[in-house]
Amino acid sequence: MKKIKISVVDTFEQDEAICLKLLKILNLKYEIIWAREIEEADYVFFSDDGFSHLSFNSIRIYFSSKDLFPDFNLCDYALGVPSLSWADRYFKLENKIDEEYEERLKAFLYNIFDQPIYKAERKDKFMFMKMYEILIRKSSINKNANDILELNLEKDLEKLKYYSNILEQSKI
């Protein structure tokens, strides 16, 4: 069995039943190891009750039984009540649980945990977006950003070109 290091944070009492269901499904295929330290966790399950999930530098999986939309800027994957279409990153939780639903839930979870944790394309795409964000901050709209950020614009442009070339080559 593949070992996965998991941490569960920021959950409400009503969401704990969902979390237990997810962990039971994962326990069928994986050996779950509870991460005691922030640095140890490979995967973090979290809900809406706090902000400690932001300190984890791992794959974040949002889940909630409320009709709240997940923020995909803060999470990599999500399980929730609203009807959303977000490719393979979102799974809609339903009240009625039958075998077909359970198989779809298993397929969604196994897809998350069977993927390599750190993909080169994901890192390159992230770095590209961070460089774009830095250049936007340094635009003429934010004239005082130069004082705050103290970044070299030519160096930032070189990095942006480098990451955009990588993205073009990998065709992400």
Backbone as CSV, one residue per row, in Angstrom:
resi,resn,N_x,N_y,N_z,CA_x,CA_y,CA_z,C_x,C_y,C_z
1,MET,0.832,-1.193,0.000,0.000,0.000,0.000,0.870,1.248,0.000
2,LYS,0.431,2.232,-0.768,1.125,3.511,-0.816,0.839,4.277,0.471
3,LYS,1.878,4.883,1.047,1.709,5.668,2.273,1.465,7.126,1.905
4,ILE,0.467,7.738,2.561,0.188,9.154,2.348,0.140,9.852,3.702
5,LYS,0.765,11.019,3.755,0.784,11.808,4.990,-0.305,12.867,4.903
6,ILE,-1.235,12.821,5.851,-2.422,13.678,5.819,-2.527,14.481,7.100
7,SER,-3.059,15.685,6.950,-3.431,16.510,8.092,-4.833,17.047,7.833
8,VAL,-5.642,17.151,8.880,-7.002,17.694,8.782,-7.073,18.890,9.723
9,VAL,-7.405,20.065,9.173,-7.448,21.299,9.967,-8.684,22.110,9.606
10,ASP,-9.010,23.062,10.467,-10.060,24.059,10.210,-11.408,23.443,9.847
11,THR,-11.876,22.474,10.625,-13.148,21.818,10.307,-14.216,22.148,11.341
12,PHE,-15.461,22.177,10.879,-16.623,22.298,11.753,-17.067,20.904,12.167
13,GLU,-17.876,20.823,13.226,-18.374,19.520,13.671,-19.199,18.834,12.594
14,GLN,-20.058,19.595,11.879,-20.910,18.974,10.871,-20.108,18.483,9.666
15,ASP,-18.909,18.995,9.460,-18.078,18.543,8.348,-17.218,17.337,8.710
16,GLU,-17.150,16.995,9.982,-16.322,15.862,10.392,-16.851,14.544,9.846
17,ALA,-18.170,14.425,9.667,-18.744,13.201,9.096,-18.266,13.011,7.658
18,ILE,-18.206,14.105,6.912,-17.695,14.033,5.535,-16.233,13.610,5.551
19,CYS,-15.472,14.210,6.434,-14.047,13.906,6.527,-13.824,12.431,6.870
20,LEU,-14.582,11.915,7.812,-14.453,10.499,8.179,-14.780,9.593,7.000
21,LYS,-15.803,9.944,6.230,-16.170,9.163,5.047,-15.031,9.163,4.035
22,LEU,-14.444,10.326,3.796,-13.336,10.427,2.848,-12.138,9.598,3.306
23,LEU,-11.843,9.675,4.593,-10.692,8.931,5.119,-10.932,7.424,5.080
24,LYS,-12.180,6.988,5.294,-12.493,5.555,5.182,-12.263,5.067,3.758
25,ILE,-12.678,5.867,2.788,-12.466,5.497,1.387,-10.974,5.439,1.072
26,LEU,-10.227,6.418,1.531,-8.784,6.437,1.278,-8.074,5.281,1.968
27,ASN,-8.574,4.890,3.122,-7.954,3.814,3.890,-8.076,2.463,3.186
28,LEU,-8.993,2.333,2.233,-9.126,1.089,1.474,-7.925,0.857,0.563
29,LYS,-7.334,1.930,0.064,-6.257,1.812,-0.917,-4.902,2.300,-0.413
30,TYR,-4.892,3.156,0.584,-3.654,3.778,1.054,-3.466,3.551,2.553
31,GLU,-2.211,3.612,2.953,-1.903,3.611,4.383,-1.789,5.069,4.816
32,ILE,-2.699,5.488,5.687,-2.750,6.886,6.108,-1.824,7.105,7.294
33,ILE,-0.950,8.088,7.159,-0.056,8.496,8.241,-0.443,9.919,8.615
34,TRP,-0.727,10.135,9.891,-1.125,11.469,10.353,0.107,12.324,10.543
35,ALA,0.135,13.460,9.886,1.267,14.386,9.981,1.126,15.211,11.249
36,ARG,2.161,15.214,12.068,2.136,15.983,13.317,2.663,17.401,13.117
37,GLU,3.559,17.562,12.182,4.150,18.873,11.908,3.636,19.394,10.574
38,ILE,3.661,20.698,10.415,3.193,21.326,9.177,4.026,20.859,7.986
39,GLU,5.326,20.722,8.159,6.205,20.350,7.060,6.019,18.903,6.630
40,GLU,5.483,18.055,7.484,5.367,16.634,7.185,4.218,16.309,6.240
41,ALA,3.145,17.066,6.260,1.931,16.715,5.516,2.129,16.861,4.012
42,ASP,1.732,15.812,3.275,1.706,15.889,1.820,0.354,16.397,1.336
43,TYR,-0.698,16.098,2.101,-2.063,16.490,1.752,-2.746,17.068,2.988
44,VAL,-3.501,18.152,2.787,-4.211,18.793,3.891,-5.686,18.906,3.523
45,PHE,-6.543,18.317,4.357,-7.987,18.497,4.230,-8.378,19.658,5.134
46,PHE,-9.191,20.589,4.613,-9.615,21.715,5.436,-11.013,22.153,5.051
47,SER,-11.641,22.892,5.972,-12.976,23.440,5.739,-12.912,24.950,5.964
48,ASP,-14.002,25.541,6.437,-14.101,27.001,6.543,-13.792,27.563,7.920
49,ASP,-13.383,26.767,8.860,-13.263,27.219,10.242,-11.826,27.580,10.597
50,GLY,-11.266,28.575,9.947,-9.929,29.020,10.313,-9.034,29.228,9.111
51,PHE,-7.780,29.571,9.410,-6.823,29.892,8.362,-5.519,29.110,8.509
52,SER,-5.469,28.127,9.383,-4.208,27.409,9.587,-3.806,26.596,8.359
53,HIS,-4.752,26.277,7.470,-4.407,25.533,6.257,-3.492,26.341,5.334
54,LEU,-3.474,27.654,5.490,-2.629,28.495,4.647,-1.145,28.328,4.955
55,SER,-0.817,27.838,6.140,0.586,27.661,6.510,1.163,26.350,5.977
56,PHE,0.331,25.487,5.398,0.804,24.221,4.846,1.272,24.431,3.413
57,ASN,2.444,23.917,3.101,2.968,23.968,1.740,2.806,22.585,1.128
58,SER,1.570,22.180,0.946,1.264,20.859,0.420,-0.009,20.952,-0.411
59,ILE,-0.478,19.828,-0.896,-1.712,19.819,-1.676,-2.878,20.019,-0.725
60,ARG,-3.684,21.049,-0.993,-4.804,21.406,-0.113,-6.115,20.941,-0.734
61,ILE,-6.916,20.236,0.070,-8.203,19.713,-0.386,-9.290,20.294,0.502
62,TYR,-10.122,21.125,-0.088,-11.223,21.785,0.629,-12.449,20.876,0.607
63,PHE,-13.162,20.820,1.729,-14.434,20.101,1.764,-15.391,20.838,2.681
64,SER,-16.681,20.823,2.309,-17.681,21.509,3.120,-19.066,20.963,2.813
65,SER,-19.896,20.897,3.852,-21.287,20.474,3.679,-22.203,21.677,3.497
66,LYS,-21.624,22.870,3.497,-22.408,24.092,3.323,-22.440,24.479,1.846
67,ASP,-23.353,25.378,1.516,-23.484,25.829,0.136,-22.521,26.987,-0.123
68,LEU,-21.236,26.719,0.041,-20.190,27.723,-0.150,-19.303,27.310,-1.318
69,PHE,-18.899,28.283,-2.101,-18.044,28.003,-3.244,-16.583,27.971,-2.801
70,PRO,-15.835,26.959,-3.218,-14.420,26.902,-2.848,-13.616,27.947,-3.610
71,ASP,-12.585,28.440,-2.968,-11.668,29.384,-3.602,-10.477,28.582,-4.125
72,PHE,-10.411,28.400,-5.432,-9.349,27.585,-6.010,-8.006,28.308,-6.038
73,ASN,-7.949,29.534,-5.543,-6.663,30.189,-5.308,-6.039,29.669,-4.020
74,LEU,-6.867,29.139,-3.130,-6.394,28.648,-1.834,-6.350,27.129,-1.755
75,CYS,-7.035,26.435,-2.659,-7.047,24.974,-2.599,-6.741,24.392,-3.976
76,ASP,-6.211,23.168,-3.966,-5.918,22.476,-5.216,-7.121,21.677,-5.698
77,TYR,-7.847,21.081,-4.757,-9.032,20.287,-5.063,-10.118,20.651,-4.065
78,ALA,-11.371,20.335,-4.424,-12.474,20.673,-3.522,-13.604,19.665,-3.662
79,LEU,-14.303,19.469,-2.540,-15.528,18.680,-2.491,-16.556,19.548,-1.794
80,GLY,-17.712,19.726,-2.421,-18.703,20.607,-1.823,-20.091,20.397,-2.381
81,VAL,-21.029,21.181,-1.863,-22.443,21.057,-2.206,-22.823,21.794,-3.493
82,PRO,-22.283,22.986,-3.783,-22.725,23.709,-4.984,-22.454,22.928,-6.270
83,SER,-23.298,23.143,-7.261,-23.103,22.520,-8.572,-22.113,23.361,-9.367
84,LEU,-20.904,22.877,-9.468,-19.844,23.558,-10.206,-19.245,22.604,-11.222
85,SER,-18.684,23.163,-12.247,-17.924,22.374,-13.206,-16.511,22.933,-13.218
86,TRP,-15.585,22.210,-12.645,-14.217,22.690,-12.518,-13.239,21.581,-12.905
87,ALA,-13.500,20.960,-14.044,-12.680,19.876,-14.582,-12.520,18.766,-13.542
88,ASP,-11.303,18.329,-13.321,-11.076,17.233,-12.373,-10.708,17.732,-10.985
89,ARG,-10.921,19.008,-10.711,-10.522,19.577,-9.420,-11.670,19.683,-8.430
90,TYR,-12.902,19.402,-8.860,-14.057,19.588,-7.981,-14.973,18.375,-8.050
91,PHE,-15.503,17.987,-6.881,-16.471,16.898,-6.805,-17.670,17.380,-6.006
92,LYS,-18.864,17.204,-6.573,-20.090,17.639,-5.905,-20.541,16.573,-4.916
93,LEU,-20.703,16.984,-3.659,-21.223,16.088,-2.633,-22.748,16.064,-2.722
94,GLU,-23.324,14.891,-2.572,-24.774,14.740,-2.666,-25.317,14.169,-1.369
95,ASN,-26.604,14.420,-1.129,-27.251,13.880,0.066,-27.502,12.385,-0.068
96,LYS,-27.917,11.969,-1.251,-28.218,10.560,-1.485,-26.939,9.838,-1.889
97,ILE,-26.574,8.841,-1.115,-25.351,8.093,-1.400,-25.738,6.700,-1.866
98,ASP,-25.419,6.391,-3.121,-25.636,5.053,-3.653,-24.298,4.521,-4.171
99,GLU,-24.311,3.318,-4.741,-23.057,2.700,-5.176,-22.386,3.492,-6.298
100,GLU,-23.196,3.985,-7.229,-22.634,4.751,-8.344,-21.947,6.020,-7.844
101,TYR,-22.592,6.711,-6.910,-22.016,7.926,-6.323,-20.722,7.592,-5.587
102,GLU,-20.745,6.513,-4.835,-19.555,6.123,-4.074,-18.394,5.784,-5.008
103,GLU,-18.677,5.144,-6.134,-17.625,4.829,-7.102,-17.046,6.105,-7.724
104,ARG,-17.898,7.086,-8.009,-17.414,8.357,-8.547,-16.550,9.080,-7.518
105,LEU,-16.964,9.041,-6.247,-16.181,9.672,-5.180,-14.822,8.988,-5.037
106,LYS,-14.803,7.659,-5.078,-13.538,6.925,-5.008,-12.628,7.304,-6.172
107,ALA,-13.200,7.365,-7.373,-12.394,7.709,-8.549,-11.797,9.106,-8.413
108,PHE,-12.585,10.057,-7.891,-12.086,11.420,-7.697,-10.934,11.437,-6.695
109,LEU,-11.127,10.786,-5.555,-10.088,10.784,-4.516,-8.839,10.045,-4.977
110,TYR,-9.011,8.886,-5.608,-7.853,8.123,-6.057,-7.081,8.888,-7.135
111,ASN,-7.788,9.676,-7.941,-7.117,10.494,-8.946,-6.197,11.520,-8.280
112,ILE,-6.656,12.103,-7.187,-5.827,13.081,-6.470,-4.579,12.414,-5.903
113,PHE,-4.760,11.295,-5.232,-3.663,10.701,-4.476,-2.757,9.810,-5.318
114,ASP,-3.179,9.434,-6.523,-2.317,8.637,-7.388,-1.378,9.491,-8.224
115,GLN,-1.630,10.788,-8.281,-0.765,11.673,-9.054,0.507,11.961,-8.265
116,PRO,1.603,12.218,-8.994,2.812,12.649,-8.282,2.540,13.958,-7.549
117,ILE,3.131,14.104,-6.389,2.852,15.274,-5.562,3.354,16.549,-6.215
118,TYR,4.550,16.536,-6.743,5.117,17.742,-7.332,5.364,17.504,-8.816
119,LYS,4.552,18.116,-9.644,4.746,18.021,-11.082,5.538,19.238,-11.544
120,ALA,6.449,19.013,-12.473,7.265,20.122,-12.981,6.395,21.167,-13.668
121,GLU,5.366,20.699,-14.418,4.507,21.660,-15.117,3.776,22.544,-14.122
122,ARG,3.337,21.950,-13.020,2.592,22.712,-12.019,3.486,23.796,-11.415
123,LYS,4.728,23.433,-11.127,5.662,24.398,-10.557,5.949,25.517,-11.555
124,ASP,6.167,25.149,-12.831,6.449,26.162,-13.844,5.262,27.096,-14.040
125,LYS,4.064,26.536,-14.050,2.868,27.369,-14.213,2.724,28.316,-13.026
126,PHE,2.993,27.812,-11.828,2.918,28.646,-10.632,3.930,29.785,-10.704
127,MET,5.158,29.465,-11.087,6.197,30.490,-11.166,5.847,31.534,-12.230
128,PHE,5.281,31.082,-13.348,4.860,32.014,-14.392,3.817,32.984,-13.850
129,MET,2.835,32.467,-13.122,1.781,33.317,-12.573,2.345,34.276,-11.527
130,LYS,3.292,33.827,-10.715,3.896,34.711,-9.710,4.655,35.848,-10.391
131,MET,5.370,35.541,-11.468,6.106,36.587,-12.173,5.137,37.580,-12.805
132,TYR,4.058,37.094,-13.361,3.045,37.969,-13.948,2.467,38.889,-12.880
133,GLU,2.221,38.320,-11.703,1.679,39.104,-10.588,2.660,40.205,-10.178
134,ILE,3.939,39.894,-10.149,4.952,40.887,-9.777,4.968,42.027,-10.792
135,LEU,4.892,41.701,-12.075,4.913,42.743,-13.104,3.664,43.609,-13.047
136,ILE,2.523,43.019,-12.751,1.291,43.801,-12.623,1.425,44.773,-11.452
137,ARG,1.982,44.298,-10.351,2.155,45.165,-9.183,3.061,46.350,-9.495
138,LYS,4.018,46.138,-10.398,4.987,47.190,-10.697,4.531,48.085,-11.841
139,SER,3.290,47.949,-12.276,2.798,48.764,-13.387,2.633,50.215,-12.945
140,SER,2.307,51.073,-13.907,2.183,52.503,-13.613,1.022,52.799,-12.672
141,ILE,0.067,51.881,-12.574,-1.067,52.090,-11.666,-0.579,52.133,-10.223
142,ASN,0.377,51.261,-9.919,0.913,51.177,-8.557,2.314,51.777,-8.527
143,LYS,2.427,53.063,-8.636,3.739,53.705,-8.718,4.561,53.531,-7.448
144,ASN,3.911,53.391,-6.321,4.653,53.235,-5.075,5.075,51.792,-4.836
145,ALA,4.731,50.870,-5.718,5.100,49.468,-5.531,6.601,49.266,-5.624
146,ASN,7.288,50.104,-6.400,8.742,49.966,-6.507,9.410,50.128,-5.152
147,ASP,8.902,51.040,-4.348,9.473,51.249,-3.022,9.216,50.053,-2.120
148,ILE,8.041,49.469,-2.252,7.665,48.354,-1.379,8.381,47.075,-1.789
149,LEU,8.348,46.764,-3.093,8.869,45.483,-3.555,10.379,45.469,-3.739
150,GLU,10.940,46.618,-4.161,12.369,46.734,-4.418,12.873,45.601,-5.316
151,LEU,12.214,45.438,-6.452,12.590,44.390,-7.393,13.213,45.007,-8.635
152,ASN,14.084,44.256,-9.274,14.724,44.686,-10.503,13.831,44.279,-11.671
153,LEU,13.267,45.240,-12.395,12.304,44.954,-13.448,12.919,44.146,-14.583
154,GLU,14.163,44.434,-14.972,14.800,43.684,-16.057,14.977,42.223,-15.668
155,LYS,15.378,41.980,-14.449,15.540,40.612,-13.960,14.190,39.893,-13.950
156,ASP,13.135,40.584,-13.520,11.799,39.995,-13.496,11.320,39.658,-14.903
157,LEU,11.610,40.533,-15.877,11.217,40.266,-17.258,11.950,39.056,-17.819
158,GLU,13.231,38.904,-17.462,13.990,37.731,-17.899,13.374,36.456,-17.335
159,LYS,13.009,36.477,-16.066,12.372,35.307,-15.465,11.040,35.012,-16.134
160,LEU,10.272,36.049,-16.417,8.978,35.870,-17.067,9.149,35.240,-18.446
161,LYS,10.139,35.701,-19.214,10.402,35.112,-20.529,10.829,33.654,-20.394
162,TYR,11.664,33.370,-19.402,12.128,32.001,-19.177,10.952,31.068,-18.895
163,TYR,10.083,31.466,-17.970,8.953,30.614,-17.619,7.923,30.537,-18.739
164,SER,7.745,31.606,-19.502,6.804,31.538,-20.621,7.331,30.601,-21.704
165,ASN,8.657,30.555,-21.918,9.239,29.600,-22.868,9.026,28.167,-22.404
166,ILE,9.196,27.920,-21.132,8.970,26.580,-20.593,7.518,26.170,-20.796
167,LEU,6.602,27.089,-20.526,5.186,26.781,-20.693,4.838,26.514,-22.153
168,GLU,5.428,27.258,-23.074,5.174,27.019,-24.491,5.706,25.661,-24.920
169,GLN,6.881,25.281,-24.419,7.468,23.998,-24.789,6.664,22.831,-24.239
170,SER,6.154,22.964,-23.021,5.382,21.869,-22.425,3.920,21.896,-22.847
171,LYS,3.482,22.976,-23.503,2.112,23.122,-24.022,1.069,22.886,-22.949
172,ILE,1.203,23.606,-21.855,0.251,23.497,-20.747,-0.955,24.328,-21.069
